[in-house]
Amino acid sequence: MTPFANRPGERGDVPGWVLITLMTAGLVIGVWTAAGPALAGVFDQAITRVTSF
């Protein structure tokens, strides 16, 4: 028996990883929603400055 084998009755920490994944996705979506328009404006301004040379 390997040291990493699941013992009967042990399910691991799958619900914890699912929760962490969902919370991370929620944070990314929240930050993207809040900062997306500002970042798009900065990008457009930078492209305009570069192409004006």
C-alpha distance matrix in Angstrom:
0.0 3.8 6.6 8.4 6.9 9.7 10.0 12.7 16.0 15.3 17.2 17.2 20.6 22.1 25.4 25.9 25.5 27.9 30.4 30.3 30.9 33.7 35.3 35.3 36.9 39.5 40.4 40.8 43.0 45.0 45.7 46.5 48.9 50.6 50.9 51.2 55.0 55.6 53.3 55.1 58.4 57.4 56.2 59.5 61.6 59.8 60.3 63.9 64.6 63.0 65.0 68.2 68.6
3.8 0.0 3.8 5.4 5.5 9.1 10.5 13.8 16.6 15.0 16.4 15.7 18.7 20.2 23.7 23.8 23.1 25.7 28.1 27.7 28.3 31.3 32.8 32.5 34.2 36.9 37.6 37.9 40.2 42.2 42.7 43.5 46.1 47.7 47.8 48.1 51.9 52.4 50.1 51.9 55.2 54.1 52.9 56.2 58.2 56.4 56.9 60.6 61.1 59.6 61.6 64.8 65.1
6.6 3.8 0.0 3.8 5.7 8.6 9.9 13.6 15.8 13.6 15.3 14.0 16.7 18.8 22.1 21.6 21.3 24.2 26.3 25.7 26.7 29.7 30.8 30.6 32.6 35.1 35.6 36.2 38.7 40.4 40.8 41.9 44.5 45.9 46.0 46.6 50.4 50.7 48.5 50.6 53.8 52.6 51.6 55.0 56.8 55.1 55.9 59.5 59.9 58.5 60.6 63.8 64.1
8.4 5.4 3.8 0.0 3.8 6.4 9.0 12.5 14.3 11.6 12.5 10.9 13.6 15.3 18.7 18.5 17.9 20.7 22.9 22.4 23.2 26.2 27.5 27.3 29.1 31.7 32.3 32.8 35.2 37.1 37.6 38.6 41.1 42.6 42.8 43.3 47.1 47.5 45.4 47.3 50.5 49.5 48.5 51.8 53.8 52.1 52.8 56.4 57.0 55.6 57.7 60.8 61.3
6.9 5.5 5.7 3.8 0.0 3.8 6.3 9.5 11.8 9.9 11.0 10.6 13.9 15.3 18.7 19.2 18.8 21.0 23.5 23.6 24.2 26.9 28.6 28.7 30.2 32.7 33.7 34.3 36.3 38.3 39.2 40.0 42.3 44.0 44.5 44.8 48.6 49.2 47.2 48.9 52.3 51.5 50.4 53.6 55.7 54.2 54.7 58.3 59.1 57.7 59.6 62.8 63.5
9.7 9.1 8.6 6.4 3.8 0.0 3.7 6.5 8.2 6.2 7.5 7.8 11.5 12.9 16.0 16.9 17.0 19.0 21.3 21.9 22.7 25.0 26.8 27.3 28.8 31.0 32.3 33.1 34.9 36.8 37.9 38.9 40.9 42.7 43.4 43.8 47.5 48.4 46.5 48.3 51.6 51.0 50.1 53.2 55.4 54.1 54.7 58.2 59.1 58.0 59.8 63.0 63.8
10.0 10.5 9.9 9.0 6.3 3.7 0.0 3.8 6.2 5.6 8.5 9.7 13.3 15.1 17.7 18.7 19.4 21.3 23.3 24.2 25.3 27.4 29.0 29.9 31.5 33.4 34.7 35.8 37.6 39.2 40.5 41.7 43.5 45.2 46.1 46.6 50.3 51.2 49.5 51.3 54.6 54.0 53.3 56.4 58.5 57.3 58.0 61.4 62.3 61.3 63.2 66.3 67.2
12.7 13.8 13.6 12.5 9.5 6.5 3.8 0.0 3.8 5.6 8.4 10.9 14.5 15.8 17.8 19.5 20.5 21.8 23.8 25.3 26.3 27.9 29.7 31.0 32.3 34.0 35.6 36.9 38.3 39.9 41.6 42.7 44.2 46.0 47.2 47.7 51.3 52.3 50.8 52.5 55.8 55.5 54.7 57.7 60.0 59.0 59.6 62.9 64.0 63.1 64.9 68.0 69.0
16.0 16.6 15.8 14.3 11.8 8.2 6.2 3.8 0.0 3.8 6.4 9.4 12.5 13.8 15.2 17.0 18.6 19.6 21.3 23.1 24.3 25.6 27.3 28.9 30.2 31.6 33.3 34.9 36.1 37.5 39.4 40.6 41.9 43.7 45.1 45.6 49.2 50.3 49.0 50.7 53.9 53.8 53.2 56.1 58.4 57.6 58.3 61.5 62.7 62.0 63.7 66.7 67.9
15.3 15.0 13.6 11.6 9.9 6.2 5.6 5.6 3.8 0.0 3.8 5.8 9.0 10.8 12.6 14.0 15.4 16.9 18.5 19.9 21.2 22.9 24.4 25.8 27.3 28.8 30.3 31.8 33.3 34.7 36.3 37.6 39.1 40.8 42.0 42.7 46.3 47.2 45.8 47.7 50.8 50.5 50.0 53.0 55.1 54.2 55.0 58.3 59.3 58.6 60.4 63.4 64.5
17.2 16.4 15.3 12.5 11.0 7.5 8.5 8.4 6.4 3.8 0.0 3.8 6.7 7.5 9.5 11.3 12.4 13.5 15.4 17.0 18.0 19.6 21.4 22.8 24.0 25.6 27.3 28.6 30.0 31.6 33.3 34.4 35.9 37.7 38.9 39.4 43.0 44.1 42.7 44.4 47.6 47.5 46.8 49.7 52.0 51.2 51.9 55.1 56.3 55.6 57.3 60.3 61.5
17.2 15.7 14.0 10.9 10.6 7.8 9.7 10.9 9.4 5.8 3.8 0.0 3.8 5.8 8.4 9.1 9.8 11.8 13.7 14.6 15.8 17.8 19.3 20.3 21.9 23.7 25.0 26.3 28.0 29.5 30.9 32.2 33.9 35.5 36.6 37.2 40.8 41.7 40.2 42.1 45.3 44.8 44.3 47.3 49.4 48.5 49.3 52.6 53.6 52.8 54.7 57.7 58.8
20.6 18.7 16.7 13.6 13.9 11.5 13.3 14.5 12.5 9.0 6.7 3.8 0.0 3.8 5.6 5.4 6.6 8.9 10.2 11.0 12.6 14.6 15.7 16.9 18.7 20.3 21.5 23.0 24.7 26.0 27.4 28.8 30.5 32.0 33.1 33.9 37.5 38.3 36.9 38.9 42.0 41.6 41.2 44.3 46.3 45.5 46.5 49.6 50.6 50.1 52.0 54.9 56.1
22.1 20.2 18.8 15.3 15.3 12.9 15.1 15.8 13.8 10.8 7.5 5.8 3.8 0.0 3.8 5.4 5.2 6.2 8.6 9.9 10.6 12.3 14.2 15.4 16.5 18.3 20.0 21.2 22.6 24.3 25.9 26.9 28.5 30.3 31.5 31.9 35.5 36.6 35.2 36.9 40.2 40.0 39.4 42.3 44.6 43.9 44.6 47.7 49.0 48.4 50.1 53.0 54.4
25.4 23.7 22.1 18.7 18.7 16.0 17.7 17.8 15.2 12.6 9.5 8.4 5.6 3.8 0.0 3.8 5.5 5.1 6.1 8.6 9.9 10.5 12.2 14.2 15.3 16.4 18.3 20.0 21.1 22.3 24.3 25.6 26.8 28.5 30.1 30.7 34.1 35.3 34.3 36.0 39.1 39.2 38.9 41.6 43.9 43.5 44.3 47.3 48.6 48.3 50.0 52.8 54.3
25.9 23.8 21.6 18.5 19.2 16.9 18.7 19.5 17.0 14.0 11.3 9.1 5.4 5.4 3.8 0.0 3.8 5.4 5.1 6.2 8.6 10.0 10.6 12.3 14.3 15.3 16.5 18.4 20.0 21.0 22.6 24.2 25.7 27.0 28.4 29.3 32.8 33.6 32.6 34.6 37.6 37.4 37.2 40.2 42.2 41.6 42.7 45.8 46.8 46.5 48.5 51.2 52.6
25.5 23.1 21.3 17.9 18.8 17.0 19.4 20.5 18.6 15.4 12.4 9.8 6.6 5.2 5.5 3.8 0.0 3.8 5.4 5.0 6.1 8.6 9.8 10.5 12.2 14.1 15.3 16.5 18.3 19.8 21.1 22.3 24.1 25.7 26.7 27.4 31.0 31.9 30.5 32.4 35.5 35.2 34.7 37.8 39.8 39.1 40.0 43.2 44.2 43.8 45.7 48.5 49.8
27.9 25.7 24.2 20.7 21.0 19.0 21.3 21.8 19.6 16.9 13.5 11.8 8.9 6.2 5.1 5.4 3.8 0.0 3.8 5.5 5.1 6.1 8.6 9.9 10.6 12.2 14.3 15.4 16.5 18.2 20.1 21.0 22.4 24.4 25.7 26.0 29.6 30.8 29.6 31.2 34.4 34.5 34.0 36.8 39.1 38.6 39.4 42.4 43.8 43.4 45.0 47.8 49.4
30.4 28.1 26.3 22.9 23.5 21.3 23.3 23.8 21.3 18.5 15.4 13.7 10.2 8.6 6.1 5.1 5.4 3.8 0.0 3.8 5.4 5.2 6.1 8.5 9.9 10.5 12.2 14.2 15.3 16.3 18.3 19.8 20.9 22.4 24.1 24.9 28.3 29.4 28.6 30.4 33.4 33.5 33.4 36.2 38.2 38.0 39.0 41.9 43.2 43.1 44.9 47.5 49.2
30.3 27.7 25.7 22.4 23.6 21.9 24.2 25.3 23.1 19.9 17.0 14.6 11.0 9.9 8.6 6.2 5.0 5.5 3.8 0.0 3.8 5.5 5.2 6.1 8.6 9.8 10.5 12.3 14.2 15.2 16.5 18.1 19.8 21.1 22.2 23.2 26.8 27.5 26.4 28.5 31.4 31.2 31.1 34.1 36.0 35.5 36.7 39.6 40.7 40.5 42.5 45.1 46.5
30.9 28.3 26.7 23.2 24.2 22.7 25.3 26.3 24.3 21.2 18.0 15.8 12.6 10.6 9.9 8.6 6.1 5.1 5.4 3.8 0.0 3.8 5.5 5.2 6.2 8.6 10.0 10.6 12.3 14.2 15.5 16.4 18.2 20.1 21.0 21.4 25.1 26.1 24.7 26.5 29.6 29.5 29.1 31.9 34.1 33.6 34.5 37.5 38.8 38.4 40.2 42.9 44.5
33.7 31.3 29.7 26.2 26.9 25.0 27.4 27.9 25.6 22.9 19.6 17.8 14.6 12.3 10.5 10.0 8.6 6.1 5.2 5.5 3.8 0.0 3.8 5.5 5.1 6.1 8.7 9.9 10.5 12.2 14.3 15.2 16.3 18.3 19.9 20.2 23.7 25.0 24.1 25.7 28.8 29.1 28.9 31.4 33.7 33.6 34.5 37.2 38.7 38.7 40.3 42.9 44.7
35.3 32.8 30.8 27.5 28.6 26.8 29.0 29.7 27.3 24.4 21.4 19.3 15.7 14.2 12.2 10.6 9.8 8.6 6.1 5.2 5.5 3.8 0.0 3.8 5.4 5.0 6.2 8.7 9.9 10.4 12.3 14.1 15.2 16.5 18.1 19.1 22.5 23.4 22.8 24.8 27.6 27.7 27.9 30.6 32.6 32.5 33.8 36.4 37.7 37.9 39.7 42.1 43.9
35.3 32.5 30.6 27.3 28.7 27.3 29.9 31.0 28.9 25.8 22.8 20.3 16.9 15.4 14.2 12.3 10.5 9.9 8.5 6.1 5.2 5.5 3.8 0.0 3.8 5.4 5.1 6.2 8.6 9.8 10.6 12.1 14.1 15.4 16.3 17.2 20.8 21.5 20.3 22.4 25.3 25.2 25.1 28.0 29.9 29.6 30.8 33.7 34.8 34.8 36.7 39.2 40.8
36.9 34.2 32.6 29.1 30.2 28.8 31.5 32.3 30.2 27.3 24.0 21.9 18.7 16.5 15.3 14.3 12.2 10.6 9.9 8.6 6.2 5.1 5.4 3.8 0.0 3.8 5.5 5.1 6.2 8.5 10.0 10.4 12.1 14.2 15.3 15.4 19.0 20.3 19.1 20.7 23.8 24.1 23.8 26.4 28.7 28.5 29.4 32.2 33.7 33.6 35.2 37.8 39.6
39.5 36.9 35.1 31.7 32.7 31.0 33.4 34.0 31.6 28.8 25.6 23.7 20.3 18.3 16.4 15.3 14.1 12.2 10.5 9.8 8.6 6.1 5.0 5.4 3.8 0.0 3.8 5.5 5.1 6.1 8.6 9.8 10.4 12.2 14.1 14.7 18.0 19.3 18.9 20.5 23.3 23.9 24.1 26.5 28.6 28.9 30.0 32.5 34.0 34.4 36.0 38.3 40.4
40.4 37.6 35.6 32.3 33.7 32.3 34.7 35.6 33.3 30.3 27.3 25.0 21.5 20.0 18.3 16.5 15.3 14.3 12.2 10.5 10.0 8.7 6.2 5.1 5.5 3.8 0.0 3.8 5.4 5.0 6.1 8.4 9.8 10.6 11.9 13.3 16.6 17.3 16.8 19.0 21.6 21.7 22.2 24.9 26.6 26.8 28.2 30.7 31.9 32.4 34.3 36.5 38.3
40.8 37.9 36.2 32.8 34.3 33.1 35.8 36.9 34.9 31.8 28.6 26.3 23.0 21.2 20.0 18.4 16.5 15.4 14.2 12.3 10.6 9.9 8.7 6.2 5.1 5.5 3.8 0.0 3.8 5.4 5.3 5.9 8.4 9.9 10.4 11.0 14.6 15.4 14.3 16.3 19.2 19.3 19.3 22.0 24.0 24.0 25.1 27.8 29.1 29.3 31.1 33.5 35.3
43.0 40.2 38.7 35.2 36.3 34.9 37.6 38.3 36.1 33.3 30.0 28.0 24.7 22.6 21.1 20.0 18.3 16.5 15.3 14.2 12.3 10.5 9.9 8.6 6.2 5.1 5.4 3.8 0.0 3.8 5.6 5.1 6.0 8.6 10.0 9.8 13.1 14.8 14.2 15.5 18.5 19.3 19.3 21.5 23.8 24.2 25.1 27.5 29.2 29.7 31.1 33.4 35.6
45.0 42.2 40.4 37.1 38.3 36.8 39.2 39.9 37.5 34.7 31.6 29.5 26.0 24.3 22.3 21.0 19.8 18.2 16.3 15.2 14.2 12.2 10.4 9.8 8.5 6.1 5.0 5.4 3.8 0.0 3.8 5.5 5.1 6.2 8.6 9.7 12.5 13.7 14.0 15.8 18.1 18.9 19.7 21.9 23.7 24.4 25.8 27.8 29.4 30.3 31.8 33.8 36.1
45.7 42.7 40.8 37.6 39.2 37.9 40.5 41.6 39.4 36.3 33.3 30.9 27.4 25.9 24.3 22.6 21.1 20.1 18.3 16.5 15.5 14.3 12.3 10.6 10.0 8.6 6.1 5.3 5.6 3.8 0.0 3.8 5.4 5.1 5.9 7.8 10.9 11.2 11.1 13.5 15.7 16.0 16.9 19.4 20.9 21.4 23.0 25.2 26.4 27.2 29.1 31.0 33.1
46.5 43.5 41.9 38.6 40.0 38.9 41.7 42.7 40.6 37.6 34.4 32.2 28.8 26.9 25.6 24.2 22.3 21.0 19.8 18.1 16.4 15.2 14.1 12.1 10.4 9.8 8.4 5.9 5.1 5.5 3.8 0.0 3.8 5.5 5.3 5.1 8.7 9.9 9.2 10.8 13.6 14.3 14.5 16.8 18.8 19.4 20.5 22.8 24.4 25.0 26.5 28.7 30.9
48.9 46.1 44.5 41.1 42.3 40.9 43.5 44.2 41.9 39.1 35.9 33.9 30.5 28.5 26.8 25.7 24.1 22.4 20.9 19.8 18.2 16.3 15.2 14.1 12.1 10.4 9.8 8.4 6.0 5.1 5.4 3.8 0.0 3.8 5.8 5.5 7.8 9.9 10.5 11.4 13.7 15.3 15.9 17.5 19.6 20.8 21.8 23.6 25.5 26.6 27.8 29.6 32.2
50.6 47.7 45.9 42.6 44.0 42.7 45.2 46.0 43.7 40.8 37.7 35.5 32.0 30.3 28.5 27.0 25.7 24.4 22.4 21.1 20.1 18.3 16.5 15.4 14.2 12.2 10.6 9.9 8.6 6.2 5.1 5.5 3.8 0.0 3.8 5.9 7.4 8.2 9.6 11.5 12.9 14.1 15.6 17.3 18.7 20.0 21.7 23.2 24.6 26.1 27.7 29.1 31.6
50.9 47.8 46.0 42.8 44.5 43.4 46.1 47.2 45.1 42.0 38.9 36.6 33.1 31.5 30.1 28.4 26.7 25.7 24.1 22.2 21.0 19.9 18.1 16.3 15.3 14.1 11.9 10.4 10.0 8.6 5.9 5.3 5.8 3.8 0.0 3.8 5.8 5.4 6.1 8.6 10.1 10.6 12.1 14.3 15.5 16.5 18.3 20.0 21.2 22.6 24.3 25.9 28.2
51.2 48.1 46.6 43.3 44.8 43.8 46.6 47.7 45.6 42.7 39.4 37.2 33.9 31.9 30.7 29.3 27.4 26.0 24.9 23.2 21.4 20.2 19.1 17.2 15.4 14.7 13.3 11.0 9.8 9.7 7.8 5.1 5.5 5.9 3.8 0.0 3.8 5.5 5.2 6.1 8.7 10.0 10.5 12.2 14.2 15.3 16.4 18.2 20.0 21.1 22.4 24.3 26.7
55.0 51.9 50.4 47.1 48.6 47.5 50.3 51.3 49.2 46.3 43.0 40.8 37.5 35.5 34.1 32.8 31.0 29.6 28.3 26.8 25.1 23.7 22.5 20.8 19.0 18.0 16.6 14.6 13.1 12.5 10.9 8.7 7.8 7.4 5.8 3.8 0.0 3.8 5.5 5.0 6.2 8.7 9.8 10.5 12.3 14.3 15.3 16.4 18.4 20.1 21.1 22.5 25.3
55.6 52.4 50.7 47.5 49.2 48.4 51.2 52.3 50.3 47.2 44.1 41.7 38.3 36.6 35.3 33.6 31.9 30.8 29.4 27.5 26.1 25.0 23.4 21.5 20.3 19.3 17.3 15.4 14.8 13.7 11.2 9.9 9.9 8.2 5.4 5.5 3.8 0.0 3.8 5.4 5.1 6.3 8.6 9.9 10.6 12.4 14.4 15.4 16.7 18.5 20.1 21.2 23.8
53.3 50.1 48.5 45.4 47.2 46.5 49.5 50.8 49.0 45.8 42.7 40.2 36.9 35.2 34.3 32.6 30.5 29.6 28.6 26.4 24.7 24.1 22.8 20.3 19.1 18.9 16.8 14.3 14.2 14.0 11.1 9.2 10.5 9.6 6.1 5.2 5.5 3.8 0.0 3.8 5.4 5.1 6.1 8.6 9.8 10.5 12.3 14.2 15.4 16.5 18.3 20.0 22.2
55.1 51.9 50.6 47.3 48.9 48.3 51.3 52.5 50.7 47.7 44.4 42.1 38.9 36.9 36.0 34.6 32.4 31.2 30.4 28.5 26.5 25.7 24.8 22.4 20.7 20.5 19.0 16.3 15.5 15.8 13.5 10.8 11.4 11.5 8.6 6.1 5.0 5.4 3.8 0.0 3.8 5.5 5.1 6.1 8.5 9.9 10.5 12.2 14.3 15.4 16.4 18.2 20.8
58.4 55.2 53.8 50.5 52.3 51.6 54.6 55.8 53.9 50.8 47.6 45.3 42.0 40.2 39.1 37.6 35.5 34.4 33.4 31.4 29.6 28.8 27.6 25.3 23.8 23.3 21.6 19.2 18.5 18.1 15.7 13.6 13.7 12.9 10.1 8.7 6.2 5.1 5.4 3.8 0.0 3.8 5.4 5.1 6.1 8.6 9.9 10.5 12.3 14.3 15.4 16.4 19.2
57.4 54.1 52.6 49.5 51.5 51.0 54.0 55.5 53.8 50.5 47.5 44.8 41.6 40.0 39.2 37.4 35.2 34.5 33.5 31.2 29.5 29.1 27.7 25.2 24.1 23.9 21.7 19.3 19.3 18.9 16.0 14.3 15.3 14.1 10.6 10.0 8.7 6.3 5.1 5.5 3.8 0.0 3.8 5.5 5.1 6.1 8.7 9.9 10.6 12.4 14.3 15.5 17.7
56.2 52.9 51.6 48.5 50.4 50.1 53.3 54.7 53.2 50.0 46.8 44.3 41.2 39.4 38.9 37.2 34.7 34.0 33.4 31.1 29.1 28.9 27.9 25.1 23.8 24.1 22.2 19.3 19.3 19.7 16.9 14.5 15.9 15.6 12.1 10.5 9.8 8.6 6.1 5.1 5.4 3.8 0.0 3.8 5.4 5.1 6.2 8.6 10.0 10.6 12.3 14.2 16.4
59.5 56.2 55.0 51.8 53.6 53.2 56.4 57.7 56.1 53.0 49.7 47.3 44.3 42.3 41.6 40.2 37.8 36.8 36.2 34.1 31.9 31.4 30.6 28.0 26.4 26.5 24.9 22.0 21.5 21.9 19.4 16.8 17.5 17.3 14.3 12.2 10.5 9.9 8.6 6.1 5.1 5.5 3.8 0.0 3.8 5.5 5.2 6.1 8.7 10.0 10.6 12.2 15.0
61.6 58.2 56.8 53.8 55.7 55.4 58.5 60.0 58.4 55.1 52.0 49.4 46.3 44.6 43.9 42.2 39.8 39.1 38.2 36.0 34.1 33.7 32.6 29.9 28.7 28.6 26.6 24.0 23.8 23.7 20.9 18.8 19.6 18.7 15.5 14.2 12.3 10.6 9.8 8.5 6.1 5.1 5.4 3.8 0.0 3.8 5.5 5.1 6.3 8.7 10.1 10.6 13.3
59.8 56.4 55.1 52.1 54.2 54.1 57.3 59.0 57.6 54.2 51.2 48.5 45.5 43.9 43.5 41.6 39.1 38.6 38.0 35.5 33.6 33.6 32.5 29.6 28.5 28.9 26.8 24.0 24.2 24.4 21.4 19.4 20.8 20.0 16.5 15.3 14.3 12.4 10.5 9.9 8.6 6.1 5.1 5.5 3.8 0.0 3.8 5.4 5.2 6.2 8.7 10.0 11.7
60.3 56.9 55.9 52.8 54.7 54.7 58.0 59.6 58.3 55.0 51.9 49.3 46.5 44.6 44.3 42.7 40.0 39.4 39.0 36.7 34.5 34.5 33.8 30.8 29.4 30.0 28.2 25.1 25.1 25.8 23.0 20.5 21.8 21.7 18.3 16.4 15.3 14.4 12.3 10.5 9.9 8.7 6.2 5.2 5.5 3.8 0.0 3.8 5.5 5.1 6.1 8.5 10.6
63.9 60.6 59.5 56.4 58.3 58.2 61.4 62.9 61.5 58.3 55.1 52.6 49.6 47.7 47.3 45.8 43.2 42.4 41.9 39.6 37.5 37.2 36.4 33.7 32.2 32.5 30.7 27.8 27.5 27.8 25.2 22.8 23.6 23.2 20.0 18.2 16.4 15.4 14.2 12.2 10.5 9.9 8.6 6.1 5.1 5.4 3.8 0.0 3.8 5.5 5.3 6.1 9.2
64.6 61.1 59.9 57.0 59.1 59.1 62.3 64.0 62.7 59.3 56.3 53.6 50.6 49.0 48.6 46.8 44.2 43.8 43.2 40.7 38.8 38.7 37.7 34.8 33.7 34.0 31.9 29.1 29.2 29.4 26.4 24.4 25.5 24.6 21.2 20.0 18.4 16.7 15.4 14.3 12.3 10.6 10.0 8.7 6.3 5.2 5.5 3.8 0.0 3.8 5.6 5.3 7.1
63.0 59.6 58.5 55.6 57.7 58.0 61.3 63.1 62.0 58.6 55.6 52.8 50.1 48.4 48.3 46.5 43.8 43.4 43.1 40.5 38.4 38.7 37.9 34.8 33.6 34.4 32.4 29.3 29.7 30.3 27.2 25.0 26.6 26.1 22.6 21.1 20.1 18.5 16.5 15.4 14.3 12.4 10.6 10.0 8.7 6.2 5.1 5.5 3.8 0.0 3.8 5.5 6.0
65.0 61.6 60.6 57.7 59.6 59.8 63.2 64.9 63.7 60.4 57.3 54.7 52.0 50.1 50.0 48.5 45.7 45.0 44.9 42.5 40.2 40.3 39.7 36.7 35.2 36.0 34.3 31.1 31.1 31.8 29.1 26.5 27.8 27.7 24.3 22.4 21.1 20.1 18.3 16.4 15.4 14.3 12.3 10.6 10.1 8.7 6.1 5.3 5.6 3.8 0.0 3.8 5.5
68.2 64.8 63.8 60.8 62.8 63.0 66.3 68.0 66.7 63.4 60.3 57.7 54.9 53.0 52.8 51.2 48.5 47.8 47.5 45.1 42.9 42.9 42.1 39.2 37.8 38.3 36.5 33.5 33.4 33.8 31.0 28.7 29.6 29.1 25.9 24.3 22.5 21.2 20.0 18.2 16.4 15.5 14.2 12.2 10.6 10.0 8.5 6.1 5.3 5.5 3.8 0.0 3.8
68.6 65.1 64.1 61.3 63.5 63.8 67.2 69.0 67.9 64.5 61.5 58.8 56.1 54.4 54.3 52.6 49.8 49.4 49.2 46.5 44.5 44.7 43.9 40.8 39.6 40.4 38.3 35.3 35.6 36.1 33.1 30.9 32.2 31.6 28.2 26.7 25.3 23.8 22.2 20.8 19.2 17.7 16.4 15.0 13.3 11.7 10.6 9.2 7.1 6.0 5.5 3.8 0.0
